Amino acid sequence: MKKFKIMMQVGLAVFFFALLATSTVLADDADSEGWQFVQENGRTYYKKGDIKETAWRVIDGKTYYFDYNGEMVVGWQYIPFPYQGSTIGPYPNGTRLEFMPMSKWYYFGQDGVLQKFVGKQVLEAKTATNTNKHHGEQYDSPAEKRVYYFTDQNSYHTLKTGWVYDEGDWYYLQKSGGFDARINSLTVGEPVRGWAKDYSLLYDEEEIKAAPWYYLDPETGIMQTGWKQLANKWYYLRSSGAMASGWYQEGSTWYYLDEPNGDMKTAGNTLGTSGTTSVHQELWRLAGIRKVRLGIIYMQVMAI
C-alpha cells in the first residue's frame, strides 16, 4: 500500500511542478545563427562551435532529437515528452527548465526527422535490437511488421496507448508504467492479450482493486464480450467488455458469477470467503427479497 501511495505522490509532484514551469517553446529554430549539422566519427550532431544540442530541436520546421551525447537519433525511440517546463528551439540565455517528464515512444525517419504519424501505421516491430539507434549507426530493419497507432500531442506525434477502436473492434494498447518499473517499456503501445485491467498511471491499491477486468483474444488482441469459456470455467463479459461478477440475469435465468474472480458457480458451489453459503441457500434469500417463484429459479440453476 505504501509503495503505491509513494508512486502517486511522486506523480502528483511532477504534475504540480509542470504547471509552475514556463510554457514549452514550439516555434521554429529562430536562433539558428552559427548552428549546423556536423558529422563526427560516424555520428551526426547539431553544433554551434563546441556546443552540442542535447534535447529536442526544431530545425527548418522539422523536429529532431539529440541524446545526452548530442547524437541525432533515428527509428524507434523511448524519450521524454517535451511537456511544459522544457524549452524547444531557441534558448538565448542558455537556460532550460527540466522536471523529469515521462518518456514516450516516437518514430524518427532515417534522416532523423520525427515522423508526423496519426492513426494506424504498419512499421517494423519495436524490439530490443532495433530501438535507440543513432544516425550513422548500423540499423537492421527486421522482416516482422506490426500495426501501431499514433496520436498528435501538441505537434509531437507519439505512440498511442489505452483503448483504440479499429474496423469495428476494440483493442487495448499497453500504457506506460509511469513510475512502475514492472512495465517493460518495449511493451508500451503494443496490443495486450489475455486478461487485463485498465487504470490510470497515478493509482493506488484501492483503484487497482476496483478496476474492471477485460479479456482480449490471445491471438488477435480483440476485446471479447458475452459468455466465454476459459480453462473449463465460464465468464460473462458485458457489452463494454468489463467482466461481470455477482448475480447476473439473462432473460428469466439467473447466474452467479464469483466475486471477484468472475467464474460462474453452479448448484452445490459455495459463495463467499467463508464457504458456508451455497448457491441454493442464496437463491432462497434472493427469492424472498424479489418475491419470485423459487421453483423456477431452482430448476434453472440445477440445469446449469
N, C-alpha and C positions, 0 to 999 in steps of 0.2 A: 504494500500500500504506500509506504513512504517513498519507494522508488518512483512510482508513477506520479505522486504528488510533486516530487522534486522536478521531474521532467516537465510537468505542466507549468511550474513556477518559472523555470528557465525559459520555456517557450513564451510565456507572457512577458517576461522581462525583455526578450529580444523584440517582441512586437511593440512594447512601450517605447523603447529607445529608437525604434524605427520611426515612430510617429514624431519624436522630438527632432529627428535629424532633418537636414535640409533636403529639398527635392532633388530627385535624380535629374541630371542633365542629359537629355536625349538628342540634343542638337548635333549637327554635323561638326566635324573637327575644324572649328574656325581658327584654332591656334596651331595650324599645321606648318607654319613657317619653320624651316630648319629640320622638320621631321621627315624621315624617309625609310623605305623598306631596305633592309641590309641583309645580305647573305653571308653567313659566317659558319664555317665548319659544318656545312650541310644543313643548317637551320636558318629560318627566316625570322628577323627581328624588325621592330619599328623603333627607330632611334633618332635622337637629337644629340649629336656629339656622343658623349659616353652614357647618356641617359637612355634607358630602355623602358618601353611601355610594358607594364606587367599586370594588365587588367583588361576590361572591356574597352574597346575604342571604335568610334565611328569615323571612317575614312572615306571621303568621296561618296558619302551616302550609303556605304556598306559597313556592316558590323563585323568586327573581328574580336578574337580573344587571345591574349598573350599570357602565358602562365607565369609563375613566380620567377622563372629564369629569363623571362622575356621572349620565350619561343612561341611562335604562332602555331595554333592548334588546328587540326583538321579532323573530319569524321565525327564519330560519337564522342561526346564529352560530358562529364558529370561535374559541373562547376556552379559556383554561387550565382543566383539570380540577382541582377542589379536593382534591388529594392531601393526605396528612399533611404538616403544616407550614403549611397555610393555615388561617385562622380563619374559620369560617362562623357568622354570627349575632352574638351579643353579644361585645364585646371591651372590658370596663370600663376597662382600663388604656390603651386606645388603641393597643395594640401587636398586630401580626400578623406571623407569621414566613412569609417567602416564599422560594422556592428555584427559580424558573423552571419550574413544572410544564408538561408538554407540553400543547398545545392539542388539543381535540377538538370535534366538531360536535354542536350541540344545536339543539332546535327550541322556540321560545317562542311562545305564543299572542299575539294582538294586544293582550291585556291585560298582556303582559309575564311571564306565568306560565310556568315551564318545564313543557313537556308530558311527562307520565309515560308515554311510549310504550314498549312492549315488543313485540318481534317485528316483523312485517311491517306497513308503513304506506304508503299512497298519498298523496303530498304534491306540492306544486308543485316543479318542478325546481330544484335548487340551482345557481344560476348567479351570475355576477359582478354582475348587475344587481339581484338580489333577496336579497342577503345583507348582513349587518352593518347592518341597519336599526334605527332607534330609534322609540320610541313617539311618535306625533305626526308622524312623517316620512311623506312620500308613499310608499306601498307598493303597487307594481303586481304582483299575482299573475299570473304567466304562465299561458297556457292549457295548456301542456305539463305533464303529470303523470308522475311516476316512482315506482317502488317503492323503498322504503328499509327497512332493518332496524335496529331499536334494541335496546339491551341496558341492563339496570339495573346500574349500578356504584355501590354504596353510596348508593342512592336518587337518584343523578344519572343520568338516562336519556339516554345518549349514542348516537351513530350507531355501529352495529356495523361491524367490519372483519374481513378474513380470510375463512375458509370459512364458508358457510352452506348448509344443506340445506333446500330448499323444494319441496314437492309432487313428491318423487321425483327431484329433480335437484340437483346441486351447483353453486354459484356461488362466485366468488372476488371479494370486495369489497376495493378498493384500501386498503392500510394507509397509515397516516401515514408520512411520510418521516422522522419524528423530527428529527434534526439534518441530514438530507439535503435541501437546498433544491431539488433537482431534482424532487421530488414536488410537483406543484401541489396545494395544499390543497383546491381545488374538486373534485378527483377522489377524495378520500378518502371511502370508503363507497360509491362508485359501482362497479357491476359491471365487472370487467376483461374485455376481449375480445381474442382472438388469443393469442399466446404469452405466458406469464407464469411468473415464478419466485416461490416462496414462501420467505421467510426472515425472521428476527427483525429488530427495529429496531436492536439492538446487534450489528452484524455487521462482518466484515472481508472481504477479497478471497477468502480460502480458503472461508469459509462460502457466499459467493455462488457460487463455482465449483462447490461440492459440491451445492448445492440443485438439486432436480429441476425439469425444465420441465413445464408443463401447457399444454394448449390449450383455450381457451374459445371457443365458437361466436361468430363475428364479429357475428352479429345478435342472438341470444338471450342470450349470455353463459353458456350451459350448458357445464359441463365435459365434454369428449369422451373416449371410451375406444375401444379397438380400433384397427383399421387406418384410417389417414386419409391421403388423397392431397392434398397441398398444393403448389401451384406445380410440378406434374409430378414431385414426389418423394413417396415413401411413408414413413410413420412408424407406429410402433406405440405406442399409449398403454395402459398397464396398467389393470387394473380400478380402481386407486387414482387414475388419471388421469395418473400420472407417465410421462414419455416413456422408452421403453426404449432402451438402447444396447448395443453389443457383440453377442455371439451370442445369438440368441433361438430357442427351439424351440417349434413349434406342431404338435402331433401328432408325426408322424415327420419333419416338414420343419424344416430349419434355415435361419435367415435371419441375415444380418449387417447390423447397424444401426450406422452410423458413430458413432465416439466423437470428440468429444462431440456432434456435430450431430444424430444420431439418424436420418438418412435412410438408407433401405435401399440396400445395394450389391448388384450383380448380377455374373455372370461377366464377367471382364475388368477389373473395377474394382480399383484398388489400395487397400491398407489402410495405415493409419498415416501419420505425418507425412513419412516418408522416401519413400513412394510406391513402394517396391521389392517389397512383398509383395502378391501377387494373391489374390483370393478362392480360386482353385484351389489355390494353394500353402498357404494357411491351412487349407483343407479336408483336405489331405494330413496336415498336422500334427495337426489335431483328430482325424482318423480314427485316427492312430497312438495318440493318448492314450486315446481312448474305445473303441478296438477295434471300430469299426463298419465296415460294408461301404462301401468307397469308391464303388463304382458307384452305389449308391442315392443317397448324398448328392450325388455329382457330377451325376447326372441331374436331381435336384431343383433344384439351383442353376442348371443350364443352362436349366431350364424357367421360371425366374422372369422 
